[in-house]
């Protein structure tokens, strides 16, 4: 196998992971920041308060985007399997 092919496979895999996880992590970050600002404004020192809102947002985002995530991952996997005969040469 050529180095360029391996680099292309790794780049594609990393892009796939980033595309799937970015919305989840981005919204969790925003919710965590909003809750932290509210805690600072209200002088609440509870460290575990951000857990439930972030957990709920993550579950909602995964529920809403799971179809896109699975179809995207399925297409990527099919492309990888289609490349196997080329690698066997």
Secondary structure by P-SEA (a helix, b strand, c coil): ccaaaaaaaaaaaaaaaaaacaaaaaaaaaaaaaaaaaaaaacccccccaaaaaaaaaaaaaaaaaaaaaaaaaaaaaaaaaacccccc
